């Protein structure tokens, strides 16, 4: 693997020399750091199933969402450094535990490092689908590196307006960048496909999180998605916004989404033509769904062995 000496993997184009522990905008050097690897039971039902989605949480992120539930992963001390071989061994262990898929969460800033990992996993017996679970703030050129390696794309579409994207995630160009990224994802893997048990094994499922006080923003986001892709993509309209301590004083983001706000977004989705959108119950917004970020002693031993 070539060293990353001038990083342009994501739309930040920070040009960081991530070799020798220097960090990019994502907060990460070239070495891979993970915070958790375990079955996860709170994804969409056709991804988690009964045995869980084999989720790998990566440290770092190229967005700066002020309301982020996983902001602890931005800390330089977060997580555990793993080599490509160690990561492969941990992922194959997950498959042995019976999970339905391997779910790579917030990995775009590691794309360069993960391509050979994914290639080796297929050669070494990984048979379940690979999910790329991301914010969609990704360049199409970097996504093209994943063609043929990822089975399911699970991107967010967070904002419809540059103003909201700038205010909340410091990424004014997010809406257009994300639409372009989703278009590339759809080109690669197509519409959602389910197996005979109802589990998704290929395709694009887009998530939109409704934010408190931003029903209009959500309606516009769903309109943009429908105009761009129609029902070629799957859609999850999420009601799990949980206010975190860092936004306790924010005039809008310090509270949960009301049922009235969420239902207004659902009604609009139906009005413009969405027929198969996945919706969430009101009790989805709770900190109990935020995972504990740590590797088990068994996993640490696996790392030491590899």
Secondary structure as a PSIPRED ss2 file (coil, helix, strand):
# PSIPRED VFORMAT (PSIPRED V4.0)

   1 X C   1.000  0.000  0.000
   2 X C   1.000  0.000  0.000
   3 X C   1.000  0.000  0.000
   4 X C   1.000  0.000  0.000
   5 X C   1.000  0.000  0.000
   6 X C   1.000  0.000  0.000
   7 X C   1.000  0.000  0.000
   8 X C   1.000  0.000  0.000
   9 X C   1.000  0.000  0.000
  10 X C   1.000  0.000  0.000
  11 X C   1.000  0.000  0.000
  12 X C   1.000  0.000  0.000
  13 X C   1.000  0.000  0.000
  14 X C   1.000  0.000  0.000
  15 X C   1.000  0.000  0.000
  16 X C   1.000  0.000  0.000
  17 X C   1.000  0.000  0.000
  18 X C   1.000  0.000  0.000
  19 X H   0.000  1.000  0.000
  20 X H   0.000  1.000  0.000
  21 X H   0.000  1.000  0.000
  22 X C   1.000  0.000  0.000
  23 X C   1.000  0.000  0.000
  24 X C   1.000  0.000  0.000
  25 X C   1.000  0.000  0.000
  26 X C   1.000  0.000  0.000
  27 X C   1.000  0.000  0.000
  28 X C   1.000  0.000  0.000
  29 X C   1.000  0.000  0.000
  30 X C   1.000  0.000  0.000
  31 X C   1.000  0.000  0.000
  32 X E   0.000  0.000  1.000
  33 X E   0.000  0.000  1.000
  34 X E   0.000  0.000  1.000
  35 X E   0.000  0.000  1.000
  36 X E   0.000  0.000  1.000
  37 X E   0.000  0.000  1.000
  38 X E   0.000  0.000  1.000
  39 X E   0.000  0.000  1.000
  40 X E   0.000  0.000  1.000
  41 X C   1.000  0.000  0.000
  42 X C   1.000  0.000  0.000
  43 X C   1.000  0.000  0.000
  44 X C   1.000  0.000  0.000
  45 X H   0.000  1.000  0.000
  46 X H   0.000  1.000  0.000
  47 X H   0.000  1.000  0.000
  48 X H   0.000  1.000  0.000
  49 X C   1.000  0.000  0.000
  50 X C   1.000  0.000  0.000
  51 X C   1.000  0.000  0.000
  52 X C   1.000  0.000  0.000
  53 X E   0.000  0.000  1.000
  54 X E   0.000  0.000  1.000
  55 X E   0.000  0.000  1.000
  56 X E   0.000  0.000  1.000
  57 X E   0.000  0.000  1.000
  58 X E   0.000  0.000  1.000
  59 X C   1.000  0.000  0.000
  60 X C   1.000  0.000  0.000
  61 X C   1.000  0.000  0.000
  62 X C   1.000  0.000  0.000
  63 X C   1.000  0.000  0.000
  64 X C   1.000  0.000  0.000
  65 X C   1.000  0.000  0.000
  66 X C   1.000  0.000  0.000
  67 X C   1.000  0.000  0.000
  68 X C   1.000  0.000  0.000
  69 X C   1.000  0.000  0.000
  70 X C   1.000  0.000  0.000
  71 X H   0.000  1.000  0.000
  72 X H   0.000  1.000  0.000
  73 X H   0.000  1.000  0.000
  74 X H   0.000  1.000  0.000
  75 X C   1.000  0.000  0.000
  76 X C   1.000  0.000  0.000
  77 X C   1.000  0.000  0.000
  78 X C   1.000  0.000  0.000
  79 X C   1.000  0.000  0.000
  80 X E   0.000  0.000  1.000
  81 X E   0.000  0.000  1.000
  82 X E   0.000  0.000  1.000
  83 X C   1.000  0.000  0.000
  84 X H   0.000  1.000  0.000
  85 X H   0.000  1.000  0.000
  86 X H   0.000  1.000  0.000
  87 X H   0.000  1.000  0.000
  88 X H   0.000  1.000  0.000
  89 X H   0.000  1.000  0.000
  90 X H   0.000  1.000  0.000
  91 X H   0.000  1.000  0.000
  92 X H   0.000  1.000  0.000
  93 X H   0.000  1.000  0.000
  94 X H   0.000  1.000  0.000
  95 X H   0.000  1.000  0.000
  96 X H   0.000  1.000  0.000
  97 X C   1.000  0.000  0.000
  98 X C   1.000  0.000  0.000
  99 X C   1.000  0.000  0.000
 100 X C   1.000  0.000  0.000
 101 X E   0.000  0.000  1.000
 102 X E   0.000  0.000  1.000
 103 X E   0.000  0.000  1.000
 104 X E   0.000  0.000  1.000
 105 X E   0.000  0.000  1.000
 106 X C   1.000  0.000  0.000
 107 X C   1.000  0.000  0.000
 108 X H   0.000  1.000  0.000
 109 X H   0.000  1.000  0.000
 110 X H   0.000  1.000  0.000
 111 X H   0.000  1.000  0.000
 112 X H   0.000  1.000  0.000
 113 X H   0.000  1.000  0.000
 114 X H   0.000  1.000  0.000
 115 X H   0.000  1.000  0.000
 116 X H   0.000  1.000  0.000
 117 X H   0.000  1.000  0.000
 118 X H   0.000  1.000  0.000
 119 X H   0.000  1.000  0.000
 120 X H   0.000  1.000  0.000
 121 X H   0.000  1.000  0.000
 122 X H   0.000  1.000  0.000
 123 X H   0.000  1.000  0.000
 124 X C   1.000  0.000  0.000
 125 X C   1.000  0.000  0.000
 126 X C   1.000  0.000  0.000
 127 X C   1.000  0.000  0.000
 128 X C   1.000  0.000  0.000
 129 X E   0.000  0.000  1.000
 130 X E   0.000  0.000  1.000
 131 X E   0.000  0.000  1.000
 132 X E   0.000  0.000  1.000
 133 X E   0.000  0.000  1.000
 134 X E   0.000  0.000  1.000
 135 X C   1.000  0.000  0.000
 136 X C   1.000  0.000  0.000
 137 X C   1.000  0.000  0.000
 138 X C   1.000  0.000  0.000
 139 X C   1.000  0.000  0.000
 140 X H   0.000  1.000  0.000
 141 X H   0.000  1.000  0.000
 142 X H   0.000  1.000  0.000
 143 X H   0.000  1.000  0.000
 144 X H   0.000  1.000  0.000
 145 X H   0.000  1.000  0.000
 146 X H   0.000  1.000  0.000
 147 X C   1.000  0.000  0.000
 148 X C   1.000  0.000  0.000
 149 X C   1.000  0.000  0.000
 150 X C   1.000  0.000  0.000
 151 X C   1.000  0.000  0.000
 152 X E   0.000  0.000  1.000
 153 X E   0.000  0.000  1.000
 154 X E   0.000  0.000  1.000
 155 X E   0.000  0.000  1.000
 156 X E   0.000  0.000  1.000
 157 X C   1.000  0.000  0.000
 158 X C   1.000  0.000  0.000
 159 X C   1.000  0.000  0.000
 160 X C   1.000  0.000  0.000
 161 X C   1.000  0.000  0.000
 162 X H   0.000  1.000  0.000
 163 X H   0.000  1.000  0.000
 164 X H   0.000  1.000  0.000
 165 X H   0.000  1.000  0.000
 166 X H   0.000  1.000  0.000
 167 X H   0.000  1.000  0.000
 168 X H   0.000  1.000  0.000
 169 X H   0.000  1.000  0.000
 170 X C   1.000  0.000  0.000
 171 X C   1.000  0.000  0.000
 172 X C   1.000  0.000  0.000
 173 X C   1.000  0.000  0.000
 174 X H   0.000  1.000  0.000
 175 X H   0.000  1.000  0.000
 176 X H   0.000  1.000  0.000
 177 X H   0.000  1.000  0.000
 178 X H   0.000  1.000  0.000
 179 X H   0.000  1.000  0.000
 180 X H   0.000  1.000  0.000
 181 X H   0.000  1.000  0.000
 182 X H   0.000  1.000  0.000
 183 X H   0.000  1.000  0.000
 184 X H   0.000  1.000  0.000
 185 X H   0.000  1.000  0.000
 186 X H   0.000  1.000  0.000
 187 X H   0.000  1.000  0.000
 188 X H   0.000  1.000  0.000
 189 X H   0.000  1.000  0.000
 190 X C   1.000  0.000  0.000
 191 X C   1.000  0.000  0.000
 192 X C   1.000  0.000  0.000
 193 X E   0.000  0.000  1.000
 194 X E   0.000  0.000  1.000
 195 X C   1.000  0.000  0.000
 196 X C   1.000  0.000  0.000
 197 X C   1.000  0.000  0.000
 198 X C   1.000  0.000  0.000
 199 X C   1.000  0.000  0.000
 200 X E   0.000  0.000  1.000
 201 X E   0.000  0.000  1.000
 202 X E   0.000  0.000  1.000
 203 X E   0.000  0.000  1.000
 204 X E   0.000  0.000  1.000
 205 X E   0.000  0.000  1.000
 206 X E   0.000  0.000  1.000
 207 X E   0.000  0.000  1.000
 208 X E   0.000  0.000  1.000
 209 X E   0.000  0.000  1.000
 210 X C   1.000  0.000  0.000
 211 X C   1.000  0.000  0.000
 212 X C   1.000  0.000  0.000
 213 X C   1.000  0.000  0.000
 214 X C   1.000  0.000  0.000
 215 X H   0.000  1.000  0.000
 216 X H   0.000  1.000  0.000
 217 X H   0.000  1.000  0.000
 218 X H   0.000  1.000  0.000
 219 X H   0.000  1.000  0.000
 220 X H   0.000  1.000  0.000
 221 X H   0.000  1.000  0.000
 222 X H   0.000  1.000  0.000
 223 X H   0.000  1.000  0.000
 224 X H   0.000  1.000  0.000
 225 X H   0.000  1.000  0.000
 226 X H   0.000  1.000  0.000
 227 X H   0.000  1.000  0.000
 228 X H   0.000  1.000  0.000
 229 X H   0.000  1.000  0.000
 230 X H   0.000  1.000  0.000
 231 X H   0.000  1.000  0.000
 232 X H   0.000  1.000  0.000
 233 X C   1.000  0.000  0.000
 234 X E   0.000  0.000  1.000
 235 X E   0.000  0.000  1.000
 236 X E   0.000  0.000  1.000
 237 X E   0.000  0.000  1.000
 238 X E   0.000  0.000  1.000
 239 X C   1.000  0.000  0.000
 240 X C   1.000  0.000  0.000
 241 X C   1.000  0.000  0.000
 242 X C   1.000  0.000  0.000
 243 X C   1.000  0.000  0.000
 244 X C   1.000  0.000  0.000
 245 X H   0.000  1.000  0.000
 246 X H   0.000  1.000  0.000
 247 X H   0.000  1.000  0.000
 248 X C   1.000  0.000  0.000
 249 X C   1.000  0.000  0.000
 250 X C   1.000  0.000  0.000
 251 X C   1.000  0.000  0.000
 252 X C   1.000  0.000  0.000
 253 X C   1.000  0.000  0.000
 254 X C   1.000  0.000  0.000
 255 X C   1.000  0.000  0.000
 256 X C   1.000  0.000  0.000
 257 X C   1.000  0.000  0.000
 258 X C   1.000  0.000  0.000
 259 X H   0.000  1.000  0.000
 260 X H   0.000  1.000  0.000
 261 X H   0.000  1.000  0.000
 262 X H   0.000  1.000  0.000
 263 X H   0.000  1.000  0.000
 264 X H   0.000  1.000  0.000
 265 X H   0.000  1.000  0.000
 266 X H   0.000  1.000  0.000
 267 X H   0.000  1.000  0.000
 268 X H   0.000  1.000  0.000
 269 X H   0.000  1.000  0.000
 270 X H   0.000  1.000  0.000
 271 X H   0.000  1.000  0.000
 272 X H   0.000  1.000  0.000
 273 X C   1.000  0.000  0.000
 274 X C   1.000  0.000  0.000
 275 X C   1.000  0.000  0.000
 276 X C   1.000  0.000  0.000
 277 X C   1.000  0.000  0.000
 278 X E   0.000  0.000  1.000
 279 X E   0.000  0.000  1.000
 280 X C   1.000  0.000  0.000
 281 X C   1.000  0.000  0.000
 282 X H   0.000  1.000  0.000
 283 X H   0.000  1.000  0.000
 284 X H   0.000  1.000  0.000
 285 X C   1.000  0.000  0.000
 286 X C   1.000  0.000  0.000
 287 X H   0.000  1.000  0.000
 288 X H   0.000  1.000  0.000
 289 X H   0.000  1.000  0.000
 290 X C   1.000  0.000  0.000
 291 X C   1.000  0.000  0.000
 292 X C   1.000  0.000  0.000
 293 X C   1.000  0.000  0.000
 294 X C   1.000  0.000  0.000
 295 X C   1.000  0.000  0.000
 296 X C   1.000  0.000  0.000
 297 X H   0.000  1.000  0.000
 298 X H   0.000  1.000  0.000
 299 X H   0.000  1.000  0.000
 300 X H   0.000  1.000  0.000
 301 X H   0.000  1.000  0.000
 302 X H   0.000  1.000  0.000
 303 X H   0.000  1.000  0.000
 304 X H   0.000  1.000  0.000
 305 X H   0.000  1.000  0.000
 306 X C   1.000  0.000  0.000
